[in-house]
């Protein structure tokens, strides 16, 4: 007999610090929009902060994939910001 689990039976488990993750997500959307409309260099600073927030979330959640991705992105944007002044 085939058992199909309905979506109504699925329990939603929310991670702690969900509000912090949403702040980071909104920041990334704003930063990506600024990049699309060529609002430079302000987009670099917004992306540093937003990726930093997600890096912090990854640390709090102990999620290596989130930490790795956002560490790399934060480092890339920091290098870009340093390039502005050199």
PDB file of N, CA, C and O in Angstrom:
ATOM      1  N   UNK A   1       0.841  -1.168   0.000  1.00  0.00           N
ATOM      2  CA  UNK A   1       0.000   0.000   0.000  1.00  0.00           C
ATOM      3  C   UNK A   1       0.893   1.240   0.000  1.00  0.00           C
ATOM      4  O   UNK A   1       1.837   1.326   0.785  1.00  0.00           O
ATOM      5  N   UNK A   2       0.603   2.178  -0.858  1.00  0.00           N
ATOM      6  CA  UNK A   2       1.374   3.407  -1.005  1.00  0.00           C
ATOM      7  C   UNK A   2       0.860   4.452  -0.026  1.00  0.00           C
ATOM      8  O   UNK A   2      -0.324   4.791  -0.030  1.00  0.00           O
ATOM      9  N   UNK A   3       1.744   4.951   0.800  1.00  0.00           N
ATOM     10  CA  UNK A   3       1.377   5.992   1.759  1.00  0.00           C
ATOM     11  C   UNK A   3       1.880   7.336   1.261  1.00  0.00           C
ATOM     12  O   UNK A   3       3.065   7.497   0.969  1.00  0.00           O
ATOM     13  N   UNK A   4       0.996   8.273   1.168  1.00  0.00           N
ATOM     14  CA  UNK A   4       1.359   9.623   0.742  1.00  0.00           C
ATOM     15  C   UNK A   4       1.112  10.561   1.916  1.00  0.00           C
ATOM     16  O   UNK A   4       0.006  10.634   2.452  1.00  0.00           O
ATOM     17  N   UNK A   5       2.152  11.269   2.301  1.00  0.00           N
ATOM     18  CA  UNK A   5       2.037  12.211   3.408  1.00  0.00           C
ATOM     19  C   UNK A   5       1.571  13.550   2.850  1.00  0.00           C
ATOM     20  O   UNK A   5       2.176  14.095   1.928  1.00  0.00           O
ATOM     21  N   UNK A   6       0.508  14.062   3.410  1.00  0.00           N
ATOM     22  CA  UNK A   6      -0.001  15.337   2.919  1.00  0.00           C
ATOM     23  C   UNK A   6       0.805  16.484   3.520  1.00  0.00           C
ATOM     24  O   UNK A   6       1.456  16.327   4.553  1.00  0.00           O
ATOM     25  N   UNK A   7       0.753  17.629   2.865  1.00  0.00           N
ATOM     26  CA  UNK A   7       1.456  18.814   3.354  1.00  0.00           C
ATOM     27  C   UNK A   7       0.899  19.267   4.696  1.00  0.00           C
ATOM     28  O   UNK A   7       1.610  19.892   5.482  1.00  0.00           O
ATOM     29  N   UNK A   8      -0.346  18.963   4.962  1.00  0.00           N
ATOM     30  CA  UNK A   8      -0.962  19.366   6.233  1.00  0.00           C
ATOM     31  C   UNK A   8      -0.375  18.615   7.415  1.00  0.00           C
ATOM     32  O   UNK A   8      -0.459  19.078   8.553  1.00  0.00           O
ATOM     33  N   UNK A   9       0.224  17.451   7.149  1.00  0.00           N
ATOM     34  CA  UNK A   9       0.815  16.653   8.223  1.00  0.00           C
ATOM     35  C   UNK A   9       2.249  17.080   8.546  1.00  0.00           C
ATOM     36  O   UNK A   9       2.829  16.619   9.529  1.00  0.00           O
ATOM     37  N   UNK A  10       2.808  17.945   7.732  1.00  0.00           N
ATOM     38  CA  UNK A  10       4.196  18.367   7.914  1.00  0.00           C
ATOM     39  C   UNK A  10       4.273  19.466   8.969  1.00  0.00           C
ATOM     40  O   UNK A  10       3.569  20.473   8.900  1.00  0.00           O
ATOM     41  N   UNK A  11       5.143  19.241   9.941  1.00  0.00           N
ATOM     42  CA  UNK A  11       5.315  20.228  11.004  1.00  0.00           C
ATOM     43  C   UNK A  11       6.374  21.240  10.582  1.00  0.00           C
ATOM     44  O   UNK A  11       7.452  20.866  10.120  1.00  0.00           O
ATOM     45  N   UNK A  12       6.064  22.504  10.741  1.00  0.00           N
ATOM     46  CA  UNK A  12       7.004  23.573  10.406  1.00  0.00           C
ATOM     47  C   UNK A  12       7.906  23.812  11.608  1.00  0.00           C
ATOM     48  O   UNK A  12       7.435  24.094  12.709  1.00  0.00           O
ATOM     49  N   UNK A  13       9.205  23.695  11.379  1.00  0.00           N
ATOM     50  CA  UNK A  13      10.181  23.942  12.437  1.00  0.00           C
ATOM     51  C   UNK A  13      10.928  25.213  12.075  1.00  0.00           C
ATOM     52  O   UNK A  13      11.602  25.273  11.047  1.00  0.00           O
ATOM     53  N   UNK A  14      10.809  26.217  12.909  1.00  0.00           N
ATOM     54  CA  UNK A  14      11.489  27.490  12.660  1.00  0.00           C
ATOM     55  C   UNK A  14      12.808  27.511  13.415  1.00  0.00           C
ATOM     56  O   UNK A  14      12.898  27.099  14.571  1.00  0.00           O
ATOM     57  N   UNK A  15      13.825  28.004  12.723  1.00  0.00           N
ATOM     58  CA  UNK A  15      15.131  28.144  13.356  1.00  0.00           C
ATOM     59  C   UNK A  15      15.130  29.387  14.228  1.00  0.00           C
ATOM     60  O   UNK A  15      14.377  30.326  13.970  1.00  0.00           O
ATOM     61  N   UNK A  16      15.960  29.400  15.252  1.00  0.00           N
ATOM     62  CA  UNK A  16      16.082  30.633  16.039  1.00  0.00           C
ATOM     63  C   UNK A  16      16.736  31.721  15.193  1.00  0.00           C
ATOM     64  O   UNK A  16      17.380  31.433  14.184  1.00  0.00           O
ATOM     65  N   UNK A  17      16.569  32.948  15.605  1.00  0.00           N
ATOM     66  CA  UNK A  17      17.142  34.115  14.922  1.00  0.00           C
ATOM     67  C   UNK A  17      16.566  34.289  13.517  1.00  0.00           C
ATOM     68  O   UNK A  17      17.241  34.806  12.628  1.00  0.00           O
ATOM     69  N   UNK A  18      15.325  33.861  13.319  1.00  0.00           N
ATOM     70  CA  UNK A  18      14.684  33.984  12.008  1.00  0.00           C
ATOM     71  C   UNK A  18      14.556  35.446  11.583  1.00  0.00           C
ATOM     72  O   UNK A  18      14.700  35.757  10.401  1.00  0.00           O
ATOM     73  N   UNK A  19      14.288  36.345  12.527  1.00  0.00           N
ATOM     74  CA  UNK A  19      14.178  37.767  12.194  1.00  0.00           C
ATOM     75  C   UNK A  19      15.502  38.299  11.652  1.00  0.00           C
ATOM     76  O   UNK A  19      15.514  39.096  10.714  1.00  0.00           O
ATOM     77  N   UNK A  20      16.607  37.866  12.234  1.00  0.00           N
ATOM     78  CA  UNK A  20      17.929  38.286  11.765  1.00  0.00           C
ATOM     79  C   UNK A  20      18.162  37.814  10.328  1.00  0.00           C
ATOM     80  O   UNK A  20      18.715  38.550   9.511  1.00  0.00           O
ATOM     81  N   UNK A  21      17.746  36.607  10.029  1.00  0.00           N
ATOM     82  CA  UNK A  21      17.884  36.078   8.674  1.00  0.00           C
ATOM     83  C   UNK A  21      17.052  36.896   7.685  1.00  0.00           C
ATOM     84  O   UNK A  21      17.497  37.153   6.566  1.00  0.00           O
ATOM     85  N   UNK A  22      15.852  37.304   8.090  1.00  0.00           N
ATOM     86  CA  UNK A  22      15.014  38.124   7.209  1.00  0.00           C
ATOM     87  C   UNK A  22      15.624  39.501   6.989  1.00  0.00           C
ATOM     88  O   UNK A  22      15.527  40.047   5.890  1.00  0.00           O
ATOM     89  N   UNK A  23      16.246  40.066   8.005  1.00  0.00           N
ATOM     90  CA  UNK A  23      16.933  41.356   7.839  1.00  0.00           C
ATOM     91  C   UNK A  23      18.055  41.214   6.812  1.00  0.00           C
ATOM     92  O   UNK A  23      18.220  42.067   5.940  1.00  0.00           O
ATOM     93  N   UNK A  24      18.820  40.134   6.922  1.00  0.00           N
ATOM     94  CA  UNK A  24      19.885  39.872   5.958  1.00  0.00           C
ATOM     95  C   UNK A  24      19.353  39.664   4.550  1.00  0.00           C
ATOM     96  O   UNK A  24      19.948  40.131   3.579  1.00  0.00           O
ATOM     97  N   UNK A  25      18.232  38.962   4.441  1.00  0.00           N
ATOM     98  CA  UNK A  25      17.625  38.717   3.130  1.00  0.00           C
ATOM     99  C   UNK A  25      17.154  40.017   2.489  1.00  0.00           C
ATOM    100  O   UNK A  25      17.389  40.250   1.303  1.00  0.00           O
ATOM    101  N   UNK A  26      16.496  40.855   3.265  1.00  0.00           N
ATOM    102  CA  UNK A  26      16.044  42.149   2.747  1.00  0.00           C
ATOM    103  C   UNK A  26      17.241  42.992   2.311  1.00  0.00           C
ATOM    104  O   UNK A  26      17.199  43.656   1.276  1.00  0.00           O
ATOM    105  N   UNK A  27      18.303  42.959   3.107  1.00  0.00           N
ATOM    106  CA  UNK A  27      19.524  43.676   2.732  1.00  0.00           C
ATOM    107  C   UNK A  27      20.119  43.171   1.430  1.00  0.00           C
ATOM    108  O   UNK A  27      20.577  43.964   0.608  1.00  0.00           O
ATOM    109  N   UNK A  28      20.119  41.849   1.234  1.00  0.00           N
ATOM    110  CA  UNK A  28      20.639  41.296  -0.011  1.00  0.00           C
ATOM    111  C   UNK A  28      19.790  41.698  -1.208  1.00  0.00           C
ATOM    112  O   UNK A  28      20.321  41.988  -2.279  1.00  0.00           O
ATOM    113  N   UNK A  29      18.480  41.715  -1.031  1.00  0.00           N
ATOM    114  CA  UNK A  29      17.597  42.138  -2.121  1.00  0.00           C
ATOM    115  C   UNK A  29      17.842  43.610  -2.469  1.00  0.00           C
ATOM    116  O   UNK A  29      17.900  43.977  -3.642  1.00  0.00           O
ATOM    117  N   UNK A  30      17.984  44.442  -1.440  1.00  0.00           N
ATOM    118  CA  UNK A  30      18.271  45.865  -1.680  1.00  0.00           C
ATOM    119  C   UNK A  30      19.622  46.021  -2.364  1.00  0.00           C
ATOM    120  O   UNK A  30      19.746  46.779  -3.326  1.00  0.00           O
ATOM    121  N   UNK A  31      20.638  45.308  -1.874  1.00  0.00           N
ATOM    122  CA  UNK A  31      21.969  45.395  -2.479  1.00  0.00           C
ATOM    123  C   UNK A  31      21.996  44.910  -3.919  1.00  0.00           C
ATOM    124  O   UNK A  31      22.655  45.518  -4.763  1.00  0.00           O
ATOM    125  N   UNK A  32      21.291  43.822  -4.213  1.00  0.00           N
ATOM    126  CA  UNK A  32      21.228  43.313  -5.588  1.00  0.00           C
ATOM    127  C   UNK A  32      20.506  44.313  -6.492  1.00  0.00           C
ATOM    128  O   UNK A  32      20.899  44.516  -7.641  1.00  0.00           O
ATOM    129  N   UNK A  33      19.451  44.933  -5.966  1.00  0.00           N
ATOM    130  CA  UNK A  33      18.728  45.947  -6.744  1.00  0.00           C
ATOM    131  C   UNK A  33      19.628  47.147  -7.025  1.00  0.00           C
ATOM    132  O   UNK A  33      19.619  47.692  -8.128  1.00  0.00           O
ATOM    133  N   UNK A  34      20.397  47.553  -6.028  1.00  0.00           N
ATOM    134  CA  UNK A  34      21.322  48.665  -6.224  1.00  0.00           C
ATOM    135  C   UNK A  34      22.370  48.319  -7.280  1.00  0.00           C
ATOM    136  O   UNK A  34      22.752  49.176  -8.079  1.00  0.00           O
ATOM    137  N   UNK A  35      22.834  47.078  -7.288  1.00  0.00           N
ATOM    138  CA  UNK A  35      23.793  46.641  -8.304  1.00  0.00           C
ATOM    139  C   UNK A  35      23.153  46.677  -9.686  1.00  0.00           C
ATOM    140  O   UNK A  35      23.779  47.114 -10.652  1.00  0.00           O
ATOM    141  N   UNK A  36      21.903  46.219  -9.783  1.00  0.00           N
ATOM    142  CA  UNK A  36      21.201  46.202 -11.075  1.00  0.00           C
ATOM    143  C   UNK A  36      21.011  47.614 -11.630  1.00  0.00           C
ATOM    144  O   UNK A  36      21.044  47.822 -12.843  1.00  0.00           O
ATOM    145  N   UNK A  37      20.812  48.581 -10.732  1.00  0.00           N
ATOM    146  CA  UNK A  37      20.610  49.964 -11.170  1.00  0.00           C
ATOM    147  C   UNK A  37      21.902  50.782 -11.109  1.00  0.00           C
ATOM    148  O   UNK A  37      21.881  52.009 -11.213  1.00  0.00           O
ATOM    149  N   UNK A  38      23.027  50.079 -10.939  1.00  0.00           N
ATOM    150  CA  UNK A  38      24.357  50.688 -10.962  1.00  0.00           C
ATOM    151  C   UNK A  38      24.500  51.812  -9.936  1.00  0.00           C
ATOM    152  O   UNK A  38      25.033  52.879 -10.243  1.00  0.00           O
ATOM    153  N   UNK A  39      24.030  51.571  -8.744  1.00  0.00           N
ATOM    154  CA  UNK A  39      24.199  52.527  -7.642  1.00  0.00           C
ATOM    155  C   UNK A  39      25.488  52.129  -6.924  1.00  0.00           C
ATOM    156  O   UNK A  39      25.482  51.399  -5.933  1.00  0.00           O
ATOM    157  N   UNK A  40      26.574  52.635  -7.461  1.00  0.00           N
ATOM    158  CA  UNK A  40      27.904  52.251  -7.021  1.00  0.00           C
ATOM    159  C   UNK A  40      28.576  53.456  -6.390  1.00  0.00           C
ATOM    160  O   UNK A  40      28.435  54.546  -6.946  1.00  0.00           O
ATOM    161  N   UNK A  41      29.271  53.362  -5.316  1.00  0.00           N
ATOM    162  CA  UNK A  41      29.718  52.203  -4.557  1.00  0.00           C
ATOM    163  C   UNK A  41      28.806  51.840  -3.379  1.00  0.00           C
ATOM    164  O   UNK A  41      29.147  50.951  -2.599  1.00  0.00           O
ATOM    165  N   UNK A  42      27.672  52.497  -3.237  1.00  0.00           N
ATOM    166  CA  UNK A  42      26.800  52.216  -2.093  1.00  0.00           C
ATOM    167  C   UNK A  42      26.369  50.745  -2.060  1.00  0.00           C
ATOM    168  O   UNK A  42      26.188  50.176  -0.983  1.00  0.00           O
ATOM    169  N   UNK A  43      26.203  50.128  -3.243  1.00  0.00           N
ATOM    170  CA  UNK A  43      25.800  48.724  -3.278  1.00  0.00           C
ATOM    171  C   UNK A  43      26.831  47.826  -2.597  1.00  0.00           C
ATOM    172  O   UNK A  43      26.473  46.826  -1.977  1.00  0.00           O
ATOM    173  N   UNK A  44      28.093  48.178  -2.711  1.00  0.00           N
ATOM    174  CA  UNK A  44      29.158  47.381  -2.087  1.00  0.00           C
ATOM    175  C   UNK A  44      28.992  47.386  -0.567  1.00  0.00           C
ATOM    176  O   UNK A  44      29.101  46.341   0.075  1.00  0.00           O
ATOM    177  N   UNK A  45      28.729  48.558   0.004  1.00  0.00           N
ATOM    178  CA  UNK A  45      28.593  48.648   1.459  1.00  0.00           C
ATOM    179  C   UNK A  45      27.344  47.911   1.947  1.00  0.00           C
ATOM    180  O   UNK A  45      27.377  47.257   2.989  1.00  0.00           O
ATOM    181  N   UNK A  46      26.258  48.013   1.206  1.00  0.00           N
ATOM    182  CA  UNK A  46      25.021  47.313   1.584  1.00  0.00           C
ATOM    183  C   UNK A  46      25.248  45.801   1.541  1.00  0.00           C
ATOM    184  O   UNK A  46      24.793  45.077   2.427  1.00  0.00           O
ATOM    185  N   UNK A  47      25.948  45.328   0.516  1.00  0.00           N
ATOM    186  CA  UNK A  47      26.192  43.893   0.395  1.00  0.00           C
ATOM    187  C   UNK A  47      27.150  43.379   1.480  1.00  0.00           C
ATOM    188  O   UNK A  47      27.012  42.246   1.942  1.00  0.00           O
ATOM    189  N   UNK A  48      28.113  44.205   1.883  1.00  0.00           N
ATOM    190  CA  UNK A  48      29.001  43.797   2.980  1.00  0.00           C
ATOM    191  C   UNK A  48      28.182  43.578   4.250  1.00  0.00           C
ATOM    192  O   UNK A  48      28.344  42.567   4.934  1.00  0.00           O
ATOM    193  N   UNK A  49      27.314  44.519   4.558  1.00  0.00           N
ATOM    194  CA  UNK A  49      26.496  44.413   5.770  1.00  0.00           C
ATOM    195  C   UNK A  49      25.537  43.225   5.676  1.00  0.00           C
ATOM    196  O   UNK A  49      25.434  42.436   6.615  1.00  0.00           O
ATOM    197  N   UNK A  50      24.833  43.096   4.541  1.00  0.00           N
ATOM    198  CA  UNK A  50      23.841  42.027   4.391  1.00  0.00           C
ATOM    199  C   UNK A  50      24.497  40.646   4.437  1.00  0.00           C
ATOM    200  O   UNK A  50      23.984  39.743   5.099  1.00  0.00           O
ATOM    201  N   UNK A  51      25.619  40.472   3.744  1.00  0.00           N
ATOM    202  CA  UNK A  51      26.315  39.188   3.801  1.00  0.00           C
ATOM    203  C   UNK A  51      26.908  38.942   5.181  1.00  0.00           C
ATOM    204  O   UNK A  51      26.992  37.798   5.627  1.00  0.00           O
ATOM    205  N   UNK A  52      27.319  40.008   5.856  1.00  0.00           N
ATOM    206  CA  UNK A  52      27.799  39.867   7.231  1.00  0.00           C
ATOM    207  C   UNK A  52      26.699  39.380   8.173  1.00  0.00           C
ATOM    208  O   UNK A  52      26.943  38.564   9.062  1.00  0.00           O
ATOM    209  N   UNK A  53      25.482  39.894   7.964  1.00  0.00           N
ATOM    210  CA  UNK A  53      24.342  39.437   8.772  1.00  0.00           C
ATOM    211  C   UNK A  53      24.094  37.948   8.524  1.00  0.00           C
ATOM    212  O   UNK A  53      23.861  37.191   9.467  1.00  0.00           O
ATOM    213  N   UNK A  54      24.142  37.528   7.256  1.00  0.00           N
ATOM    214  CA  UNK A  54      23.934  36.118   6.948  1.00  0.00           C
ATOM    215  C   UNK A  54      25.091  35.252   7.467  1.00  0.00           C
ATOM    216  O   UNK A  54      24.878  34.106   7.865  1.00  0.00           O
ATOM    217  N   UNK A  55      26.301  35.794   7.463  1.00  0.00           N
ATOM    218  CA  UNK A  55      27.438  35.076   8.044  1.00  0.00           C
ATOM    219  C   UNK A  55      27.199  34.845   9.527  1.00  0.00           C
ATOM    220  O   UNK A  55      27.463  33.761  10.046  1.00  0.00           O
ATOM    221  N   UNK A  56      26.702  35.859  10.196  1.00  0.00           N
ATOM    222  CA  UNK A  56      26.372  35.760  11.615  1.00  0.00           C
ATOM    223  C   UNK A  56      25.268  34.713  11.839  1.00  0.00           C
ATOM    224  O   UNK A  56      25.356  33.905  12.763  1.00  0.00           O
ATOM    225  N   UNK A  57      24.244  34.732  11.000  1.00  0.00           N
ATOM    226  CA  UNK A  57      23.172  33.730  11.108  1.00  0.00           C
ATOM    227  C   UNK A  57      23.735  32.320  10.941  1.00  0.00           C
ATOM    228  O   UNK A  57      23.398  31.417  11.707  1.00  0.00           O
ATOM    229  N   UNK A  58      24.583  32.137   9.951  1.00  0.00           N
ATOM    230  CA  UNK A  58      25.196  30.827   9.738  1.00  0.00           C
ATOM    231  C   UNK A  58      25.972  30.360  10.948  1.00  0.00           C
ATOM    232  O   UNK A  58      25.930  29.181  11.298  1.00  0.00           O
ATOM    233  N   UNK A  59      26.683  31.278  11.594  1.00  0.00           N
ATOM    234  CA  UNK A  59      27.418  30.941  12.811  1.00  0.00           C
ATOM    235  C   UNK A  59      26.455  30.555  13.934  1.00  0.00           C
ATOM    236  O   UNK A  59      26.669  29.557  14.623  1.00  0.00           O
ATOM    237  N   UNK A  60      25.395  31.344  14.119  1.00  0.00           N
ATOM    238  CA  UNK A  60      24.429  31.052  15.174  1.00  0.00           C
ATOM    239  C   UNK A  60      23.697  29.738  14.926  1.00  0.00           C
ATOM    240  O   UNK A  60      23.372  29.018  15.871  1.00  0.00           O
ATOM    241  N   UNK A  61      23.438  29.422  13.654  1.00  0.00           N
ATOM    242  CA  UNK A  61      22.747  28.186  13.297  1.00  0.00           C
ATOM    243  C   UNK A  61      23.691  26.998  13.186  1.00  0.00           C
ATOM    244  O   UNK A  61      23.246  25.854  13.104  1.00  0.00           O
ATOM    245  N   UNK A  62      25.004  27.269  13.183  1.00  0.00           N
ATOM    246  CA  UNK A  62      26.022  26.237  12.989  1.00  0.00           C
ATOM    247  C   UNK A  62      25.814  25.502  11.665  1.00  0.00           C
ATOM    248  O   UNK A  62      25.828  24.273  11.603  1.00  0.00           O
ATOM    249  N   UNK A  63      25.618  26.301  10.604  1.00  0.00           N
ATOM    250  CA  UNK A  63      25.401  25.794   9.237  1.00  0.00           C
ATOM    251  C   UNK A  63      26.641  26.076   8.391  1.00  0.00           C
ATOM    252  O   UNK A  63      26.827  27.207   7.943  1.00  0.00           O
ATOM    253  N   UNK A  64      27.495  25.075   8.162  1.00  0.00           N
ATOM    254  CA  UNK A  64      28.734  25.315   7.417  1.00  0.00           C
ATOM    255  C   UNK A  64      28.520  25.877   6.010  1.00  0.00           C
ATOM    256  O   UNK A  64      29.318  26.696   5.555  1.00  0.00           O
ATOM    257  N   UNK A  65      27.472  25.458   5.319  1.00  0.00           N
ATOM    258  CA  UNK A  65      27.254  25.961   3.962  1.00  0.00           C
ATOM    259  C   UNK A  65      26.906  27.445   3.965  1.00  0.00           C
ATOM    260  O   UNK A  65      27.356  28.188   3.092  1.00  0.00           O
ATOM    261  N   UNK A  66      26.117  27.878   4.928  1.00  0.00           N
ATOM    262  CA  UNK A  66      25.757  29.300   5.037  1.00  0.00           C
ATOM    263  C   UNK A  66      26.992  30.105   5.436  1.00  0.00           C
ATOM    264  O   UNK A  66      27.227  31.190   4.904  1.00  0.00           O
ATOM    265  N   UNK A  67      27.770  29.580   6.359  1.00  0.00           N
ATOM    266  CA  UNK A  67      28.999  30.258   6.792  1.00  0.00           C
ATOM    267  C   UNK A  67      29.962  30.391   5.613  1.00  0.00           C
ATOM    268  O   UNK A  67      30.487  31.475   5.360  1.00  0.00           O
ATOM    269  N   UNK A  68      30.195  29.299   4.896  1.00  0.00           N
ATOM    270  CA  UNK A  68      31.156  29.309   3.788  1.00  0.00           C
ATOM    271  C   UNK A  68      30.777  30.279   2.686  1.00  0.00           C
ATOM    272  O   UNK A  68      31.602  31.074   2.236  1.00  0.00           O
ATOM    273  N   UNK A  69      29.533  30.212   2.253  1.00  0.00           N
ATOM    274  CA  UNK A  69      29.077  31.090   1.180  1.00  0.00           C
ATOM    275  C   UNK A  69      29.181  32.547   1.585  1.00  0.00           C
ATOM    276  O   UNK A  69      29.719  33.363   0.836  1.00  0.00           O
ATOM    277  N   UNK A  70      28.676  32.880   2.755  1.00  0.00           N
ATOM    278  CA  UNK A  70      28.631  34.284   3.149  1.00  0.00           C
ATOM    279  C   UNK A  70      29.980  34.812   3.614  1.00  0.00           C
ATOM    280  O   UNK A  70      30.224  36.016   3.537  1.00  0.00           O
ATOM    281  N   UNK A  71      30.860  33.943   4.093  1.00  0.00           N
ATOM    282  CA  UNK A  71      32.233  34.367   4.369  1.00  0.00           C
ATOM    283  C   UNK A  71      32.910  34.773   3.062  1.00  0.00           C
ATOM    284  O   UNK A  71      33.552  35.820   2.980  1.00  0.00           O
ATOM    285  N   UNK A  72      32.756  33.924   2.036  1.00  0.00           N
ATOM    286  CA  UNK A  72      33.367  34.226   0.740  1.00  0.00           C
ATOM    287  C   UNK A  72      32.791  35.514   0.152  1.00  0.00           C
ATOM    288  O   UNK A  72      33.540  36.364  -0.330  1.00  0.00           O
ATOM    289  N   UNK A  73      31.473  35.664   0.190  1.00  0.00           N
ATOM    290  CA  UNK A  73      30.846  36.863  -0.367  1.00  0.00           C
ATOM    291  C   UNK A  73      31.261  38.121   0.390  1.00  0.00           C
ATOM    292  O   UNK A  73      31.535  39.153  -0.222  1.00  0.00           O
ATOM    293  N   UNK A  74      31.306  38.035   1.719  1.00  0.00           N
ATOM    294  CA  UNK A  74      31.721  39.194   2.518  1.00  0.00           C
ATOM    295  C   UNK A  74      33.161  39.563   2.199  1.00  0.00           C
ATOM    296  O   UNK A  74      33.482  40.742   2.046  1.00  0.00           O
ATOM    297  N   UNK A  75      34.034  38.559   2.099  1.00  0.00           N
ATOM    298  CA  UNK A  75      35.441  38.818   1.780  1.00  0.00           C
ATOM    299  C   UNK A  75      35.579  39.462   0.402  1.00  0.00           C
ATOM    300  O   UNK A  75      36.360  40.399   0.231  1.00  0.00           O
ATOM    301  N   UNK A  76      34.831  38.968  -0.577  1.00  0.00           N
ATOM    302  CA  UNK A  76      34.891  39.519  -1.934  1.00  0.00           C
ATOM    303  C   UNK A  76      34.475  40.989  -1.936  1.00  0.00           C
ATOM    304  O   UNK A  76      35.134  41.826  -2.551  1.00  0.00           O
ATOM    305  N   UNK A  77      33.385  41.294  -1.249  1.00  0.00           N
ATOM    306  CA  UNK A  77      32.921  42.688  -1.215  1.00  0.00           C
ATOM    307  C   UNK A  77      33.865  43.580  -0.409  1.00  0.00           C
ATOM    308  O   UNK A  77      34.038  44.749  -0.753  1.00  0.00           O
ATOM    309  N   UNK A  78      34.474  43.062   0.644  1.00  0.00           N
ATOM    310  CA  UNK A  78      35.447  43.853   1.410  1.00  0.00           C
ATOM    311  C   UNK A  78      36.666  44.172   0.532  1.00  0.00           C
ATOM    312  O   UNK A  78      37.173  45.294   0.549  1.00  0.00           O
ATOM    313  N   UNK A  79      37.123  43.185  -0.228  1.00  0.00           N
ATOM    314  CA  UNK A  79      38.246  43.427  -1.145  1.00  0.00           C
ATOM    315  C   UNK A  79      37.868  44.483  -2.178  1.00  0.00           C
ATOM    316  O   UNK A  79      38.679  45.343  -2.521  1.00  0.00           O
ATOM    317  N   UNK A  80      36.632  44.416  -2.673  1.00  0.00           N
ATOM    318  CA  UNK A  80      36.152  45.443  -3.603  1.00  0.00           C
ATOM    319  C   UNK A  80      36.098  46.825  -2.971  1.00  0.00           C
ATOM    320  O   UNK A  80      36.410  47.824  -3.619  1.00  0.00           O
ATOM    321  N   UNK A  81      35.700  46.878  -1.696  1.00  0.00           N
ATOM    322  CA  UNK A  81      35.643  48.162  -0.996  1.00  0.00           C
ATOM    323  C   UNK A  81      37.043  48.719  -0.778  1.00  0.00           C
ATOM    324  O   UNK A  81      37.260  49.922  -0.917  1.00  0.00           O
ATOM    325  N   UNK A  82      37.995  47.851  -0.439  1.00  0.00           N
ATOM    326  CA  UNK A  82      39.376  48.299  -0.264  1.00  0.00           C
ATOM    327  C   UNK A  82      39.915  48.843  -1.587  1.00  0.00           C
ATOM    328  O   UNK A  82      40.633  49.842  -1.616  1.00  0.00           O
ATOM    329  N   UNK A  83      39.555  48.165  -2.687  1.00  0.00           N
ATOM    330  CA  UNK A  83      39.995  48.607  -4.018  1.00  0.00           C
ATOM    331  C   UNK A  83      39.508  50.013  -4.342  1.00  0.00           C
ATOM    332  O   UNK A  83      40.152  50.730  -5.108  1.00  0.00           O
ATOM    333  N   UNK A  84      38.380  50.413  -3.768  1.00  0.00           N
ATOM    334  CA  UNK A  84      37.875  51.776  -3.982  1.00  0.00           C
ATOM    335  C   UNK A  84      38.857  52.833  -3.471  1.00  0.00           C
ATOM    336  O   UNK A  84      38.954  53.925  -4.031  1.00  0.00           O
ATOM    337  N   UNK A  85      39.576  52.499  -2.412  1.00  0.00           N
ATOM    338  CA  UNK A  85      40.444  53.485  -1.756  1.00  0.00           C
ATOM    339  C   UNK A  85      41.906  53.344  -2.112  1.00  0.00           C
ATOM    340  O   UNK A  85      42.718  54.159  -1.677  1.00  0.00           O
ATOM    341  N   UNK A  86      42.262  52.359  -2.871  1.00  0.00           N
ATOM    342  CA  UNK A  86      43.686  52.134  -3.215  1.00  0.00           C
ATOM    343  C   UNK A  86      43.949  52.531  -4.645  1.00  0.00           C
ATOM    344  O   UNK A  86      45.079  52.417  -5.119  1.00  0.00           O
TER     345      UNK A  86
END
